[in-house]
């Protein structure tokens, strides 16, 4: 954890470092799409500026690339800023559960970064990117992943991350293809329920409504977009290859500006 004045940087997960504390003297700059591109915090004992594309160090040996800055809010105020190497992508929500288990089993809240449907060298697969750790628990976890029946290969895309590539389990190949094509409603009902169970989601929540083509979500989208959608319309965007296929440069900490 790094402390500056009345604010601090704390690693939260493999994806996120959190800026918290007294944020009253922190000012943000946004782009034309109203996304935060920088934060400047001015205090008597320090002046800290964090920009998208830079690297922060919440710990001396823990460089963290900032590709996304998101404000954490209550009903009345901003309570933190999450500095993320990436937002959770669609594959992590809909395809990672094809591996079985649940979030806890895959270290979702600690070392997990994102899942992908391919890399520059791999196709028709499920790829899991993790923040590397020399901790004995993570090393045992690595060994367990490499023992999976559908394990294909492991490699280090950079010094701070490790990637595990798996063949798509035969039992969910058809559902995986439906996901890749954005046909969420055509995923097998059993796998739909396993997706919800993996994340601890309720069937009446947003993901459940996407999978089961909820009328209420369709009406909500029609109102938002001012259109009339056919009853069989999918209610979520087709996976975007730019986010769902691993981009080594986007996740490479050494390519960002180390500070």
Backbone as CSV, one residue per row, in Angstrom:
resi,resn,N_x,N_y,N_z,CA_x,CA_y,CA_z,C_x,C_y,C_z
1,UNK,0.839,-1.198,0.000,0.000,0.000,0.000,0.871,1.245,0.000
2,UNK,0.564,2.203,-0.858,1.265,3.481,-0.913,0.335,4.567,-0.401
3,UNK,0.843,5.420,0.525,0.043,6.497,1.081,0.629,7.834,0.686
4,UNK,-0.236,8.765,0.297,0.183,10.112,-0.095,-0.801,11.085,0.525
5,UNK,-0.345,11.868,1.497,-1.269,12.764,2.162,-2.373,11.978,2.838
6,UNK,-3.593,12.294,2.501,-4.732,11.615,3.107,-5.346,10.567,2.186
7,UNK,-4.614,10.184,1.126,-5.112,9.170,0.213,-4.139,8.003,0.166
8,UNK,-4.624,6.869,-0.341,-3.776,5.685,-0.408,-4.119,4.843,-1.618
9,UNK,-3.132,4.081,-2.087,-3.298,3.124,-3.170,-3.196,1.727,-2.590
10,UNK,-4.206,0.900,-2.831,-4.250,-0.436,-2.258,-4.602,-1.466,-3.321
11,UNK,-3.787,-2.510,-3.504,-4.167,-3.582,-4.440,-5.439,-4.271,-3.957
12,UNK,-6.401,-4.431,-4.852,-7.675,-5.059,-4.516,-7.788,-6.441,-5.137
13,UNK,-7.318,-6.578,-6.386,-7.400,-7.858,-7.081,-6.360,-7.853,-8.189
14,UNK,-6.363,-8.907,-9.007,-5.440,-8.969,-10.124,-5.701,-7.896,-11.159
15,UNK,-6.909,-7.342,-11.155,-7.290,-6.300,-12.108,-7.149,-4.886,-11.554
16,UNK,-7.285,-4.731,-10.248,-7.602,-3.415,-9.692,-6.711,-2.977,-8.538
17,UNK,-6.314,-1.696,-8.585,-5.725,-0.991,-7.451,-6.695,0.136,-7.107
18,UNK,-6.965,0.321,-5.817,-7.975,1.305,-5.410,-7.326,2.540,-4.798
19,UNK,-7.765,3.702,-5.272,-7.382,4.984,-4.693,-8.502,5.403,-3.749
20,UNK,-8.183,5.563,-2.463,-9.217,5.877,-1.479,-8.679,6.856,-0.440
21,UNK,-9.542,7.243,0.474,-9.172,8.205,1.512,-9.933,9.499,1.313
22,UNK,-9.299,10.617,1.678,-9.905,11.929,1.506,-9.695,12.374,0.058
23,UNK,-10.749,12.294,-0.736,-10.649,12.587,-2.165,-11.097,14.004,-2.519
24,UNK,-11.275,14.841,-1.509,-11.808,16.178,-1.753,-10.891,17.038,-2.614
25,UNK,-9.590,16.734,-2.614,-8.655,17.524,-3.414,-8.199,16.782,-4.673
26,UNK,-8.976,15.783,-5.052,-8.680,15.029,-6.274,-9.624,15.485,-7.381
27,UNK,-9.045,15.908,-8.497,-9.829,16.372,-9.631,-9.604,15.452,-10.828
28,UNK,-10.676,15.173,-11.544,-10.584,14.263,-12.691,-10.699,15.026,-14.000
29,UNK,-10.121,14.452,-15.030,-10.261,14.955,-16.385,-10.907,13.862,-17.212
30,UNK,-11.877,14.224,-18.064,-12.607,13.235,-18.846,-12.452,13.508,-20.334
31,UNK,-12.611,12.446,-21.138,-12.552,12.602,-22.588,-13.935,12.941,-23.137
32,UNK,-14.067,12.952,-24.445,-15.337,13.321,-25.074,-16.456,12.336,-24.773
33,UNK,-16.083,11.091,-24.398,-17.082,10.077,-24.047,-17.371,10.049,-22.553
34,UNK,-16.863,11.065,-21.838,-17.065,11.224,-20.398,-16.411,10.109,-19.580
35,UNK,-15.377,9.503,-20.159,-14.598,8.524,-19.416,-13.423,9.232,-18.754
36,UNK,-13.108,8.857,-17.532,-12.013,9.491,-16.800,-10.688,9.090,-17.428
37,UNK,-9.854,10.076,-17.736,-8.546,9.794,-18.332,-7.396,10.168,-17.396
38,UNK,-7.677,10.953,-16.350,-6.624,11.274,-15.385,-7.234,11.767,-14.081
39,UNK,-6.454,11.615,-13.011,-6.813,12.133,-11.694,-5.612,12.902,-11.158
40,UNK,-5.852,14.104,-10.659,-4.784,14.875,-10.016,-5.187,15.160,-8.577
41,UNK,-4.331,14.766,-7.641,-4.587,14.977,-6.217,-3.482,15.855,-5.646
42,UNK,-3.845,17.008,-5.129,-2.865,17.961,-4.599,-3.021,18.098,-3.089
43,UNK,-1.959,17.720,-2.382,-1.918,17.844,-0.926,-0.620,18.542,-0.529
44,UNK,-0.548,18.977,0.710,0.623,19.715,1.172,1.908,18.909,1.047
45,UNK,1.806,17.605,1.294,3.023,16.781,1.298,3.275,16.061,-0.017
46,UNK,2.366,16.165,-0.986,2.601,15.512,-2.281,1.606,15.996,-3.325
47,UNK,1.965,15.771,-4.573,1.116,16.102,-5.720,1.141,14.874,-6.634
48,UNK,0.025,14.155,-6.689,-0.028,12.896,-7.437,-0.951,13.015,-8.634
49,UNK,-0.454,12.652,-9.811,-1.281,12.601,-11.010,-1.234,11.187,-11.587
50,UNK,-2.395,10.634,-11.850,-2.507,9.294,-12.418,-3.237,9.404,-13.740
51,UNK,-2.638,8.898,-14.805,-3.229,8.974,-16.133,-3.439,7.578,-16.715
52,UNK,-4.459,7.446,-17.545,-4.661,6.201,-18.284,-3.427,5.952,-19.156
53,UNK,-2.916,4.729,-19.098,-1.719,4.374,-19.852,-0.466,4.347,-19.010
54,UNK,-0.544,4.921,-17.791,0.605,4.921,-16.898,0.600,3.684,-16.003
55,UNK,1.662,3.559,-15.229,1.763,2.503,-14.234,1.926,3.127,-12.855
56,UNK,1.181,2.603,-11.897,1.329,3.018,-10.499,1.961,1.869,-9.734
57,UNK,2.505,2.189,-8.575,3.141,1.171,-7.730,2.540,1.231,-6.327
58,UNK,1.478,0.483,-6.079,0.909,0.455,-4.724,1.857,-0.211,-3.720
59,UNK,2.742,-1.047,-4.249,3.821,-1.651,-3.472,5.092,-1.533,-4.307
60,UNK,6.271,-1.460,-3.673,7.514,-1.259,-4.435,7.720,-2.238,-5.587
61,UNK,7.369,-3.498,-5.375,7.580,-4.517,-6.399,6.269,-4.961,-7.042
62,UNK,5.293,-4.060,-7.070,3.964,-4.398,-7.594,3.512,-3.330,-8.597
63,UNK,4.176,-3.212,-9.751,3.711,-2.242,-10.751,2.355,-2.662,-11.310
64,UNK,1.513,-1.676,-11.528,0.146,-1.945,-11.985,-0.217,-0.964,-13.082
65,UNK,-0.558,-1.471,-14.243,-0.923,-0.616,-15.371,-2.359,-0.121,-15.233
66,UNK,-2.555,1.158,-15.521,-3.880,1.771,-15.431,-4.422,1.988,-16.843
67,UNK,-5.365,1.146,-17.255,-6.029,1.306,-18.556,-7.437,1.875,-18.422
68,UNK,-8.011,1.743,-17.223,-9.377,2.209,-16.972,-9.409,2.843,-15.585
69,UNK,-10.063,3.988,-15.463,-10.290,4.628,-14.167,-11.794,4.741,-13.959
70,UNK,-12.289,4.142,-12.875,-13.729,4.155,-12.608,-13.990,4.692,-11.208
71,UNK,-14.962,5.573,-11.089,-15.318,6.139,-9.792,-16.254,5.205,-9.050
72,UNK,-15.970,5.013,-7.763,-16.865,4.241,-6.899,-17.720,5.206,-6.096
73,UNK,-19.011,5.057,-6.163,-19.921,6.041,-5.580,-20.883,5.442,-4.564
74,UNK,-21.295,6.284,-3.633,-22.494,6.024,-2.860,-23.583,6.886,-3.500
75,UNK,-24.708,6.994,-2.841,-25.790,7.802,-3.403,-25.424,9.286,-3.435
76,UNK,-24.489,9.701,-2.590,-24.224,11.136,-2.459,-22.802,11.564,-2.778
77,UNK,-21.850,10.624,-2.858,-20.467,11.054,-3.055,-19.605,9.955,-3.669
78,UNK,-18.446,10.377,-4.199,-17.440,9.440,-4.691,-16.586,9.000,-3.503
79,UNK,-16.446,7.705,-3.309,-15.717,7.193,-2.143,-14.376,6.565,-2.521
80,UNK,-14.160,6.310,-3.822,-12.893,5.736,-4.256,-12.800,5.837,-5.773
81,UNK,-11.599,5.575,-6.278,-11.405,5.415,-7.719,-10.705,4.080,-7.924
82,UNK,-11.267,3.246,-8.780,-10.647,1.962,-9.103,-9.793,2.125,-10.355
83,UNK,-8.510,1.823,-10.209,-7.543,1.924,-11.297,-7.354,0.515,-11.843
84,UNK,-7.904,0.242,-13.019,-7.964,-1.122,-13.527,-7.086,-1.326,-14.751
85,UNK,-6.475,-2.496,-14.821,-5.770,-2.857,-16.044,-6.788,-3.218,-17.122
86,UNK,-7.965,-3.645,-16.692,-9.057,-3.949,-17.622,-10.338,-4.125,-16.835
87,UNK,-11.460,-3.827,-17.475,-12.751,-4.156,-16.890,-13.024,-5.643,-17.119
88,UNK,-13.869,-6.212,-16.304,-14.262,-7.603,-16.510,-14.928,-7.718,-17.874
89,UNK,-14.441,-8.606,-18.715,-14.992,-8.710,-20.068,-16.133,-9.727,-20.129
90,UNK,-16.745,-9.805,-21.288,-17.913,-10.661,-21.473,-17.564,-12.139,-21.350
91,UNK,-16.374,-12.525,-21.826,-15.964,-13.928,-21.736,-15.850,-14.376,-20.287
92,UNK,-15.387,-13.487,-19.418,-15.263,-13.834,-18.002,-16.622,-14.115,-17.376
93,UNK,-17.660,-13.463,-17.897,-19.004,-13.662,-17.357,-19.661,-14.896,-17.951
94,UNK,-19.618,-15.023,-19.285,-20.410,-16.062,-19.937,-19.645,-17.332,-20.297
95,UNK,-18.339,-17.271,-20.511,-17.601,-18.460,-20.967,-16.718,-19.095,-19.902
96,UNK,-16.164,-18.307,-18.996,-15.360,-18.907,-17.924,-16.131,-19.997,-17.177
97,UNK,-17.434,-19.834,-16.904,-18.171,-20.886,-16.204,-18.209,-22.226,-16.936
98,UNK,-17.901,-22.259,-18.240,-17.828,-23.536,-18.948,-16.703,-24.415,-18.392
99,UNK,-15.792,-23.819,-17.627,-14.707,-24.575,-17.002,-15.173,-25.307,-15.752
100,UNK,-16.385,-24.986,-15.271,-16.893,-25.605,-14.066,-16.545,-24.798,-12.833
101,UNK,-16.984,-25.255,-11.668,-16.623,-24.604,-10.416,-17.346,-23.294,-10.185
102,UNK,-16.652,-22.377,-9.506,-17.227,-21.083,-9.180,-16.119,-20.040,-9.086
103,UNK,-16.494,-18.818,-8.769,-15.502,-17.737,-8.710,-14.368,-18.039,-7.720
104,UNK,-14.728,-18.540,-6.570,-13.716,-18.811,-5.547,-12.679,-19.797,-6.050
105,UNK,-13.123,-20.841,-6.732,-12.211,-21.866,-7.245,-11.197,-21.259,-8.203
106,UNK,-11.591,-20.244,-8.968,-10.706,-19.642,-9.971,-10.056,-18.342,-9.483
107,UNK,-10.034,-18.122,-8.178,-9.343,-16.982,-7.560,-9.793,-15.654,-8.165
108,UNK,-11.098,-15.547,-8.407,-11.685,-14.366,-9.039,-11.348,-13.084,-8.272
109,UNK,-11.404,-13.134,-6.961,-11.234,-11.927,-6.144,-9.789,-11.634,-5.769
110,UNK,-8.855,-12.438,-6.249,-7.463,-12.187,-5.884,-6.568,-12.039,-7.106
111,UNK,-6.227,-13.129,-7.801,-5.241,-13.069,-8.874,-5.827,-13.053,-10.283
112,UNK,-7.085,-13.421,-10.441,-7.693,-13.501,-11.769,-7.805,-12.115,-12.402
113,UNK,-7.489,-12.030,-13.699,-7.594,-10.765,-14.427,-8.758,-10.810,-15.417
114,UNK,-8.713,-11.709,-16.399,-9.778,-11.826,-17.392,-9.677,-13.159,-18.123
115,UNK,-10.779,-13.532,-18.763,-10.808,-14.729,-19.604,-10.963,-14.287,-21.060
116,UNK,-10.537,-15.161,-21.980,-10.552,-14.814,-23.405,-10.956,-16.031,-24.237
117,UNK,-11.426,-15.767,-25.457,-11.793,-16.853,-26.376,-10.660,-17.143,-27.355
118,UNK,-9.515,-16.494,-27.138,-8.367,-16.748,-28.002,-7.218,-15.827,-27.670
119,UNK,-6.050,-16.147,-28.229,-4.858,-15.315,-28.152,-4.357,-15.149,-29.591
120,UNK,-3.304,-14.376,-29.828,-2.773,-14.291,-31.199,-2.347,-15.643,-31.757
121,UNK,-2.085,-16.624,-30.869,-1.623,-17.944,-31.316,-2.653,-19.047,-31.109
122,UNK,-3.753,-18.765,-30.407,-4.695,-19.831,-30.020,-6.115,-19.481,-30.438
123,UNK,-6.836,-20.480,-30.968,-8.227,-20.304,-31.361,-9.085,-21.400,-30.728
124,UNK,-10.404,-21.160,-30.723,-11.363,-22.133,-30.190,-10.906,-22.656,-28.831
125,UNK,-10.770,-21.734,-27.893,-10.236,-22.097,-26.575,-10.786,-21.144,-25.530
126,UNK,-10.529,-21.478,-24.290,-10.823,-20.601,-23.163,-9.484,-20.297,-22.491
127,UNK,-9.140,-19.022,-22.433,-7.830,-18.612,-21.907,-8.034,-17.806,-20.631
128,UNK,-7.257,-18.104,-19.613,-7.397,-17.430,-18.328,-6.111,-16.689,-17.992
129,UNK,-6.215,-15.377,-17.818,-5.060,-14.545,-17.488,-5.062,-14.234,-15.997
130,UNK,-3.907,-14.448,-15.372,-3.752,-14.196,-13.944,-2.580,-13.266,-13.667
131,UNK,-2.694,-12.502,-12.618,-1.559,-11.763,-12.086,-0.682,-12.777,-11.367
132,UNK,0.594,-12.850,-11.773,1.479,-13.861,-11.202,1.794,-13.554,-9.741
133,UNK,1.908,-14.593,-8.949,2.312,-14.476,-7.555,3.215,-15.656,-7.211
134,UNK,4.257,-15.375,-6.428,5.135,-16.445,-5.976,4.645,-17.105,-4.705
135,UNK,3.471,-16.685,-4.239,2.886,-17.266,-3.035,2.627,-18.754,-3.246
136,UNK,2.858,-19.540,-2.212,2.726,-20.994,-2.335,1.323,-21.420,-2.739
137,UNK,0.310,-20.689,-2.291,-1.068,-21.033,-2.655,-1.286,-20.860,-4.145
138,UNK,-0.728,-19.787,-4.713,-0.894,-19.578,-6.149,-0.115,-20.620,-6.941
139,UNK,1.060,-20.991,-6.469,1.851,-22.007,-7.165,1.106,-23.343,-7.182
140,UNK,0.426,-23.669,-6.093,-0.384,-24.889,-6.060,-1.574,-24.761,-7.020
141,UNK,-2.133,-23.568,-7.075,-3.251,-23.312,-7.983,-2.811,-23.493,-9.433
142,UNK,-1.614,-22.994,-9.775,-1.071,-23.180,-11.118,-0.984,-24.653,-11.472
143,UNK,-0.455,-25.435,-10.550,-0.306,-26.877,-10.780,-1.660,-27.530,-11.007
144,UNK,-2.664,-27.069,-10.244,-4.009,-27.631,-10.391,-4.584,-27.315,-11.765
145,UNK,-4.396,-26.083,-12.244,-4.897,-25.721,-13.568,-4.227,-26.543,-14.665
146,UNK,-2.927,-26.747,-14.518,-2.184,-27.509,-15.529,-2.570,-28.987,-15.545
147,UNK,-3.259,-29.422,-14.502,-3.696,-30.818,-14.429,-5.102,-31.014,-14.992
148,UNK,-5.762,-29.924,-15.382,-7.095,-30.050,-15.972,-7.018,-30.909,-17.237
149,UNK,-8.024,-31.722,-17.468,-8.041,-32.621,-18.618,-7.976,-31.864,-19.941
150,UNK,-8.562,-30.686,-19.989,-8.587,-29.916,-21.244,-7.469,-28.870,-21.312
151,UNK,-6.471,-28.951,-20.431,-5.348,-28.011,-20.436,-4.568,-28.133,-21.746
152,UNK,-4.261,-26.983,-22.372,-3.511,-26.953,-23.622,-2.085,-26.458,-23.406
153,UNK,-1.936,-25.298,-22.781,-0.589,-24.786,-22.537,-0.618,-23.641,-21.532
154,UNK,0.543,-23.325,-20.985,0.744,-22.210,-20.059,1.900,-21.383,-20.591
155,UNK,1.780,-20.053,-20.523,2.904,-19.218,-20.916,2.835,-17.875,-20.190
156,UNK,3.958,-17.163,-20.186,4.052,-15.863,-19.527,4.039,-14.759,-20.584
157,UNK,2.932,-14.027,-20.753,2.892,-12.959,-21.750,3.771,-11.764,-21.387
158,UNK,4.061,-11.602,-20.088,4.977,-10.577,-19.596,5.424,-10.993,-18.199
159,UNK,6.356,-10.289,-17.584,6.882,-10.737,-16.288,5.873,-10.735,-15.140
160,UNK,4.727,-10.094,-15.327,3.791,-9.944,-14.216,2.508,-10.749,-14.371
161,UNK,2.341,-11.425,-15.500,1.120,-12.182,-15.751,1.448,-13.577,-16.273
162,UNK,0.501,-14.477,-16.068,0.630,-15.831,-16.590,-0.699,-16.208,-17.249
163,UNK,-0.613,-16.857,-18.400,-1.803,-17.247,-19.162,-1.923,-18.758,-19.221
164,UNK,-3.152,-19.234,-19.012,-3.454,-20.659,-19.124,-4.459,-20.840,-20.253
165,UNK,-4.156,-21.722,-21.194,-5.007,-21.937,-22.358,-5.604,-23.343,-22.284
166,UNK,-6.909,-23.417,-22.473,-7.623,-24.691,-22.371,-8.449,-24.942,-23.635
167,UNK,-8.563,-26.219,-24.005,-9.527,-26.598,-25.030,-10.927,-26.403,-24.463
168,UNK,-11.867,-26.068,-25.317,-13.252,-25.941,-24.875,-13.770,-27.336,-24.539
169,UNK,-14.301,-27.547,-23.337,-14.836,-28.875,-23.000,-15.887,-29.319,-24.023
170,UNK,-15.827,-30.584,-24.425,-16.759,-31.089,-25.430,-18.207,-30.936,-24.993
171,UNK,-18.435,-31.027,-23.688,-19.807,-30.970,-23.187,-20.465,-29.607,-23.388
172,UNK,-19.658,-28.569,-23.647,-20.238,-27.234,-23.821,-19.799,-26.576,-25.118
173,UNK,-19.253,-27.362,-26.072,-18.759,-26.794,-27.322,-19.865,-26.024,-28.064
174,UNK,-21.035,-26.601,-28.144,-22.130,-25.936,-28.859,-22.526,-24.643,-28.162
175,UNK,-22.618,-24.680,-26.840,-22.980,-23.477,-26.084,-21.889,-22.412,-26.191
176,UNK,-20.632,-22.850,-26.220,-19.515,-21.919,-26.392,-19.637,-21.203,-27.735
177,UNK,-19.961,-21.942,-28.781,-20.108,-21.340,-30.101,-21.282,-20.363,-30.143
178,UNK,-22.364,-20.695,-29.429,-23.488,-19.764,-29.350,-23.044,-18.469,-28.676
179,UNK,-22.246,-18.597,-27.610,-21.741,-17.400,-26.929,-20.894,-16.562,-27.888
180,UNK,-19.949,-17.184,-28.571,-19.055,-16.458,-29.474,-19.858,-15.710,-30.539
181,UNK,-20.963,-16.296,-30.985,-21.798,-15.674,-32.017,-22.845,-14.718,-31.450
182,UNK,-22.808,-14.507,-30.128,-23.744,-13.585,-29.498,-25.153,-14.112,-29.374
183,UNK,-25.299,-15.437,-29.450,-26.622,-16.057,-29.325,-26.796,-16.583,-27.900
184,UNK,-26.874,-15.655,-26.959,-26.910,-16.014,-25.541,-28.125,-16.873,-25.195
185,UNK,-29.242,-16.593,-25.826,-30.471,-17.332,-25.520,-30.405,-18.783,-25.990
186,UNK,-29.473,-19.101,-26.909,-29.369,-20.454,-27.434,-28.386,-21.326,-26.649
187,UNK,-27.708,-20.729,-25.680,-26.870,-21.532,-24.776,-27.779,-22.542,-24.085
188,UNK,-27.296,-23.754,-23.937,-28.089,-24.806,-23.297,-28.573,-24.344,-21.919
189,UNK,-29.830,-24.649,-21.596,-30.407,-24.186,-20.332,-29.593,-24.644,-19.121
190,UNK,-29.039,-25.842,-19.188,-28.225,-26.332,-18.071,-27.012,-25.435,-17.868
191,UNK,-26.380,-25.030,-18.976,-25.210,-24.155,-18.872,-25.611,-22.748,-18.461
192,UNK,-26.784,-22.315,-18.868,-27.267,-21.010,-18.396,-27.324,-20.997,-16.868
193,UNK,-27.867,-22.053,-16.303,-27.982,-22.125,-14.843,-26.605,-22.231,-14.188
194,UNK,-25.681,-22.941,-14.856,-24.329,-23.061,-14.305,-23.588,-21.728,-14.364
195,UNK,-23.849,-20.925,-15.405,-23.254,-19.591,-15.492,-23.714,-18.745,-14.311
196,UNK,-25.003,-18.771,-14.032,-25.537,-17.993,-12.915,-24.988,-18.508,-11.588
197,UNK,-24.919,-19.827,-11.444,-24.405,-20.418,-10.208,-22.931,-20.078,-10.006
198,UNK,-22.150,-20.087,-11.083,-20.716,-19.789,-11.000,-20.493,-18.426,-10.341
199,UNK,-21.298,-17.448,-10.751,-21.112,-16.083,-10.257,-21.955,-15.759,-9.027
200,UNK,-22.851,-16.658,-8.659,-23.753,-16.362,-7.553,-24.826,-15.363,-7.942
201,UNK,-25.210,-15.381,-9.231,-26.215,-14.448,-9.738,-27.610,-15.044,-9.598
202,UNK,-28.591,-14.177,-9.415,-29.993,-14.586,-9.378,-30.533,-14.660,-10.801
203,UNK,-31.444,-15.563,-11.041,-32.014,-15.717,-12.379,-32.760,-14.465,-12.821
204,UNK,-33.222,-13.651,-11.861,-33.934,-12.422,-12.188,-33.001,-11.226,-12.300
205,UNK,-31.670,-11.459,-12.163,-30.708,-10.385,-12.318,-30.417,-10.113,-13.787
206,UNK,-29.512,-9.161,-14.044,-29.271,-8.715,-15.422,-28.765,-9.844,-16.312
207,UNK,-27.799,-10.635,-15.820,-27.252,-11.722,-16.636,-28.311,-12.779,-16.911
208,UNK,-29.108,-13.099,-15.902,-30.196,-14.054,-16.095,-31.201,-13.573,-17.130
209,UNK,-31.481,-12.279,-17.115,-32.427,-11.724,-18.087,-31.875,-11.794,-19.512
210,UNK,-30.551,-11.642,-19.651,-29.927,-11.773,-20.969,-30.047,-13.206,-21.462
211,UNK,-29.702,-14.154,-20.591,-29.684,-15.563,-20.988,-31.079,-16.086,-21.320
212,UNK,-32.067,-15.641,-20.561,-33.425,-16.174,-20.734,-34.353,-15.190,-21.450
213,UNK,-33.776,-14.183,-22.132,-34.538,-13.229,-22.946,-35.759,-12.669,-22.205
214,UNK,-35.476,-12.039,-21.096,-36.541,-11.484,-20.272,-37.312,-10.383,-21.002
215,UNK,-38.615,-10.449,-20.932,-39.439,-9.399,-21.527,-39.162,-8.052,-20.871
216,UNK,-38.938,-8.048,-19.559,-38.717,-6.780,-18.861,-37.446,-6.095,-19.354
217,UNK,-36.397,-6.874,-19.632,-35.168,-6.285,-20.161,-35.376,-5.791,-21.593
218,UNK,-36.127,-6.540,-22.373,-36.412,-6.111,-23.749,-37.169,-4.785,-23.750
219,UNK,-38.181,-4.652,-22.855,-38.934,-3.401,-22.776,-38.027,-2.253,-22.348
220,UNK,-37.119,-2.565,-21.420,-36.179,-1.542,-20.939,-35.275,-1.063,-22.070
221,UNK,-34.775,-1.993,-22.879,-33.915,-1.635,-24.007,-34.695,-0.869,-25.072
222,UNK,-35.935,-1.282,-25.315,-36.765,-0.574,-26.287,-36.976,0.873,-25.878
223,UNK,-37.211,1.085,-24.600,-37.425,2.433,-24.089,-36.140,3.255,-24.190
224,UNK,-35.019,2.634,-23.854,-33.728,3.337,-23.884,-33.303,3.691,-25.302
225,UNK,-33.512,2.746,-26.232,-33.055,2.939,-27.611,-34.127,3.541,-28.518
226,UNK,-35.334,3.633,-27.995,-36.476,4.147,-28.761,-36.687,3.341,-30.047
227,UNK,-36.726,2.014,-29.870,-36.960,1.102,-30.988,-37.922,0.016,-30.529
228,UNK,-38.398,-0.770,-31.486,-39.198,-1.952,-31.171,-38.387,-3.171,-31.559
229,UNK,-38.108,-4.041,-30.586,-37.292,-5.224,-30.818,-38.169,-6.447,-31.040
230,UNK,-37.830,-7.299,-31.986,-38.561,-8.552,-32.160,-38.471,-9.392,-30.889
231,UNK,-39.481,-10.202,-30.607,-39.497,-11.015,-29.378,-38.286,-11.945,-29.236
232,UNK,-37.691,-12.353,-30.377,-36.569,-13.285,-30.296,-35.205,-12.575,-30.324
233,UNK,-35.189,-11.256,-30.171,-33.929,-10.513,-30.210,-33.035,-10.879,-29.029
234,UNK,-31.731,-10.980,-29.315,-30.781,-11.120,-28.223,-30.694,-9.785,-27.496
235,UNK,-30.465,-9.843,-26.187,-30.565,-8.648,-25.367,-29.210,-8.153,-24.859
236,UNK,-28.154,-8.555,-25.566,-26.815,-8.089,-25.207,-25.956,-8.117,-26.461
237,UNK,-24.953,-7.248,-26.502,-24.097,-7.154,-27.678,-23.304,-8.434,-27.914
238,UNK,-23.039,-8.716,-29.167,-22.162,-9.827,-29.532,-20.760,-9.550,-28.982
239,UNK,-20.052,-10.568,-28.496,-18.698,-10.358,-27.970,-17.800,-9.622,-28.962
240,UNK,-17.100,-8.622,-28.459,-16.204,-7.804,-29.273,-14.806,-8.423,-29.264
241,UNK,-14.296,-8.871,-30.416,-12.975,-9.512,-30.453,-11.866,-8.659,-29.849
242,UNK,-11.993,-7.342,-29.922,-10.954,-6.469,-29.374,-10.808,-6.639,-27.863
243,UNK,-11.897,-7.027,-27.204,-11.857,-7.232,-25.762,-11.798,-8.698,-25.376
244,UNK,-12.307,-9.566,-26.251,-12.446,-10.979,-25.887,-11.311,-11.857,-26.403
245,UNK,-10.476,-11.333,-27.318,-9.258,-12.026,-27.737,-8.079,-11.292,-27.110
246,UNK,-7.208,-12.019,-26.468,-6.132,-11.417,-25.691,-5.228,-10.542,-26.539
247,UNK,-5.041,-9.297,-26.080,-4.136,-8.343,-26.723,-2.927,-8.148,-25.818
248,UNK,-1.778,-8.742,-26.134,-0.617,-8.679,-25.240,-0.194,-7.252,-24.909
249,UNK,-0.284,-6.338,-25.870,0.166,-4.974,-25.627,-0.712,-4.261,-24.602
250,UNK,-2.001,-4.524,-24.637,-2.927,-3.855,-23.711,-2.622,-4.226,-22.260
251,UNK,-2.189,-5.450,-22.044,-1.941,-5.940,-20.685,-0.462,-5.897,-20.291
252,UNK,0.400,-5.383,-21.172,1.834,-5.387,-20.900,2.227,-4.184,-20.060
253,UNK,2.566,-4.434,-18.810,2.919,-3.365,-17.890,4.193,-2.653,-18.321
254,UNK,5.127,-3.388,-18.880,6.400,-2.784,-19.254,6.284,-1.819,-20.419
255,UNK,5.189,-1.899,-21.199,4.978,-0.976,-22.303,4.372,0.343,-21.860
256,UNK,3.875,0.386,-20.619,3.321,1.636,-20.098,4.437,2.467,-19.474
257,UNK,4.112,3.660,-19.060,5.113,4.563,-18.484,5.263,4.245,-17.009
258,UNK,6.364,3.639,-16.629,6.567,3.267,-15.235,6.853,4.508,-14.392
259,UNK,6.132,4.639,-13.288,6.347,5.785,-12.391,6.339,5.296,-10.950
